[in-house]
Amino acid sequence: MNEDQCVVLFHSTSLALRGEKLCREEKILVKLIPVPRRLSSDCGVCLRFPCVEEERLRSVFAAKALEFDDIVRL
C-alpha cells in the first residue's frame, strides 16, 4: 500500500527530536529524516509521516505546545 507521505519541518533539531518522541508515545508512525533539498528549513532534519495522520499529529503538537514551521506533502 502506497500512502501519501508528509513531512513536518522544525526550527531546531531539539524540537524535531521532541516531536518524534511525542508521536511515538501516541503511536503515530514517524521517521526522522534529513530535510529534502527542495524544502527550506532552519533545521537539517524533519519528521516523515503518513499524511492521513496530519490532523492527529497537529492535535498532539498543539496539546503539548510544540512549535513547528510547516507540514508539507511529499
trRosetta pair geometry for C-beta under 8 A, 3 or more apart (Angstrom, degrees):
i j d omega theta_ij theta_ji phi_ij phi_ji
3 50 4.5 -18 137 -131 146 107
3 51 7.1 -171 160 26 95 82
3 52 6.7 -79 -159 -1 123 112
4 50 7.1 93 74 -161 58 65
4 51 4.2 -23 100 15 105 132
4 52 7.6 118 55 -31 93 77
4 73 6.2 -18 170 -152 117 107
4 74 7.6 166 -177 56 70 76
5 48 5.6 2 -178 -172 117 103
5 49 7.2 149 -154 76 72 25
5 50 6.5 -61 -104 -104 57 41
5 51 6.5 -175 -134 -31 6 88
5 73 7.6 126 87 -159 44 59
5 74 4.6 -15 86 40 94 123
6 48 7.3 158 83 -151 39 56
6 49 5.9 -28 65 67 86 75
6 50 7.4 38 19 143 88 15
6 51 4.4 107 -27 -91 111 77
6 54 6.0 36 37 -81 165 106
6 71 5.6 21 167 177 127 95
6 72 6.4 161 -159 83 78 37
6 73 5.1 -46 -100 -98 85 51
6 74 6.5 -169 -100 -4 26 82
7 33 7.3 -89 -117 59 121 114
7 35 7.5 135 154 -128 150 64
7 36 7.1 -180 -2 0 162 106
7 39 7.2 -136 77 -4 139 173
7 46 4.4 47 178 133 115 136
7 47 6.5 152 -155 77 65 43
7 48 5.2 -33 -94 -93 83 64
7 49 7.7 132 -101 18 35 70
7 71 7.2 178 88 -151 40 55
7 72 5.4 -14 57 60 87 89
7 74 6.3 75 -15 -52 99 104
8 19 6.5 -138 98 170 135 155
8 46 6.1 172 74 -172 45 93
8 47 4.8 -6 48 56 98 99
8 49 7.1 11 -9 15 104 116
8 57 6.8 -145 -54 152 144 141
8 68 5.2 -27 173 -171 106 152
8 70 7.4 -173 -149 94 52 40
8 71 5.0 -21 -100 -100 75 80
9 35 6.6 58 -117 -118 99 118
9 39 6.6 -148 -78 156 135 131
9 41 4.5 -138 -157 -106 119 123
9 43 7.0 162 -173 50 73 104
9 46 5.1 -39 -95 -111 56 119
9 68 6.5 125 78 177 47 93
9 69 4.1 -50 102 61 100 117
9 70 4.9 11 41 51 114 79
9 71 7.6 -162 13 -78 76 31
9 72 6.8 37 -20 0 111 110
10 13 7.6 134 92 -82 128 18
10 15 4.1 -176 -171 94 131 114
10 16 4.4 -156 29 -62 148 81
10 19 6.5 -151 -72 -6 135 141
10 41 7.2 51 53 -170 45 123
10 42 7.8 -90 111 63 52 92
10 43 4.8 -4 82 22 82 155
10 45 7.7 -7 42 85 113 72
10 46 6.8 168 7 -112 84 64
10 47 7.9 62 -25 -4 113 95
10 67 7.7 109 -142 105 80 70
10 68 5.2 -63 -94 -128 69 75
10 69 6.1 -173 -102 -3 12 94
11 15 5.8 60 50 17 79 152
11 42 5.1 5 -152 64 52 136
11 43 6.2 89 119 -34 15 111
11 67 6.7 6 1 110 122 112
11 68 7.8 -156 -11 -134 77 32
11 69 6.2 138 -56 -55 66 98
12 15 4.8 99 61 6 81 100
12 16 7.1 -141 101 -4 46 87
12 42 7.0 -34 -66 109 52 112
12 43 5.3 165 -123 -87 10 116
13 16 5.4 -55 -150 36 37 114
13 17 6.3 37 153 -19 69 104
13 43 5.5 165 -57 -151 54 110
13 44 6.9 -5 -76 43 104 85
13 45 5.8 66 -119 32 82 115
14 17 5.7 -52 -147 37 32 111
14 18 6.4 34 153 -18 64 104
15 18 5.6 -53 -146 37 33 112
15 19 6.2 38 152 -21 65 105
15 43 7.2 -118 54 -68 103 157
15 66 6.7 140 -160 -168 91 91
15 67 6.5 -58 -141 72 142 77
15 68 6.9 171 150 -91 126 66
16 19 5.6 -53 -149 36 30 115
16 20 6.5 35 151 -22 63 102
16 32 6.5 103 152 -129 112 105
16 43 5.8 168 -31 152 126 152
16 45 4.9 146 134 95 168 102
16 46 6.5 -113 -124 -111 127 26
16 47 6.3 176 -157 -38 86 92
17 20 5.6 -47 -148 31 33 114
17 21 6.6 34 152 -18 63 103
17 32 7.5 20 -94 -103 60 144
18 21 5.7 -54 -152 35 34 112
18 22 6.4 33 152 -18 67 105
18 66 6.1 -167 114 -124 116 122
19 22 5.8 -54 -146 37 32 110
19 23 6.3 31 157 -18 65 107
19 30 7.7 -136 131 173 89 168
19 47 5.6 -121 115 -25 123 146
19 61 6.7 3 -122 -99 97 108
19 66 5.7 144 -86 163 82 147
19 68 6.7 67 -88 -79 145 119
20 23 5.9 -58 -149 38 28 110
20 24 6.3 26 156 -18 65 108
20 30 5.7 -151 -127 102 69 133
20 32 5.4 -21 -88 -60 144 109
20 47 5.8 -174 -79 -99 79 121
21 24 5.9 -57 -147 37 29 109
21 25 6.4 32 154 -21 64 106
22 25 5.7 -55 -152 33 31 114
22 26 6.5 13 155 -4 65 110
22 60 5.5 149 150 153 115 119
22 61 7.0 118 105 -84 154 60
22 64 5.7 -128 -120 23 143 165
22 66 6.4 -124 -3 -31 161 157
23 26 5.9 -68 -149 48 31 101
23 28 4.0 -84 -164 69 88 110
23 29 7.9 -77 156 47 114 9
23 30 4.3 45 114 -7 153 137
23 47 6.8 144 -5 -171 157 151
23 49 7.0 -119 -154 -89 150 140
23 57 6.5 1 -105 -120 108 94
23 60 6.7 126 -88 100 58 159
24 27 7.5 36 -172 -79 34 28
24 28 7.4 -87 -63 54 26 68
24 30 6.9 -98 -56 40 74 105
26 56 7.3 177 143 158 135 108
26 60 5.2 -97 -22 -104 164 142
28 49 6.3 5 156 -143 104 137
28 53 5.2 131 -148 -176 105 142
28 56 6.2 177 -94 112 124 119
28 57 5.8 132 -168 -83 162 86
28 60 7.0 -124 -12 -4 144 157
29 49 6.3 142 90 -138 64 81
29 50 6.4 42 69 -1 111 104
29 53 7.3 -176 43 -35 76 160
30 47 4.6 -13 -169 -172 123 112
30 48 6.7 144 -160 71 63 46
30 49 4.6 -33 -101 -79 76 104
31 47 7.0 141 66 -157 36 61
31 48 4.8 -20 60 57 92 100
31 49 7.6 167 17 -70 67 57
32 45 5.5 11 -176 177 94 127
32 46 7.6 164 -149 83 55 29
32 47 6.0 -35 -93 -98 56 67
33 45 6.8 156 82 -154 28 78
33 46 6.2 -29 67 65 78 76
33 47 7.6 118 21 -122 79 20
33 48 5.1 24 9 -15 129 116
34 44 6.2 -36 -140 161 79 82
34 45 6.1 -64 -105 -103 38 62
34 46 7.7 29 143 20 17 82
35 39 5.5 -116 175 83 98 109
35 40 8.0 31 154 -173 140 8
35 41 4.5 -145 -119 32 160 133
35 43 7.0 131 -43 95 130 68
35 44 6.0 -130 8 -167 105 33
35 45 6.5 -145 -34 -107 79 9
35 46 4.9 91 -92 -17 74 112
36 39 5.0 73 69 12 87 105
36 46 7.9 -50 0 33 73 138
36 74 7.1 133 -28 -118 155 106
39 46 7.6 1 95 -33 147 157
39 72 6.0 179 -110 52 134 166
41 44 7.4 168 92 -78 111 20
41 46 6.5 -152 -68 -64 173 111
41 69 6.3 179 -127 40 88 160
42 69 7.3 158 16 -67 97 141
43 46 7.2 130 94 -68 109 67
48 74 7.4 2 -132 -24 105 142
49 53 5.3 -85 152 68 119 129
49 54 7.8 150 96 -75 116 57
49 57 6.2 125 88 -70 162 148
50 53 5.1 87 74 0 84 105
51 54 5.6 -5 -170 -35 56 112
51 73 5.9 24 -98 -113 135 95
53 56 5.0 -64 -166 51 69 115
53 57 5.4 74 134 -30 90 104
54 57 5.7 -59 -145 37 28 111
54 58 6.3 28 158 -18 66 106
54 71 6.1 117 -139 160 108 155
55 58 5.7 -52 -147 36 31 112
55 59 6.3 35 153 -22 64 107
56 59 5.6 -55 -151 34 31 115
56 60 6.5 31 153 -19 65 104
57 60 5.8 -54 -149 35 32 111
57 61 6.3 26 155 -14 65 108
57 71 7.7 130 94 -105 132 140
58 61 5.9 -59 -146 41 29 108
58 62 6.1 30 156 -21 66 109
58 71 7.5 -73 -71 -29 100 151
59 62 5.8 -54 -144 36 27 111
59 63 6.3 28 157 -20 63 108
60 63 5.9 -56 -148 35 28 111
60 64 6.5 2 160 4 63 112
60 66 7.8 -6 121 29 75 128
61 64 6.2 -72 -145 52 28 95
61 66 4.2 -95 -150 65 80 104
61 67 7.9 146 174 -61 112 11
61 68 6.3 -36 -163 -8 155 118
62 65 7.4 26 -171 -77 31 38
62 66 8.0 -74 -44 40 21 74
68 71 7.3 53 118 -54 135 79
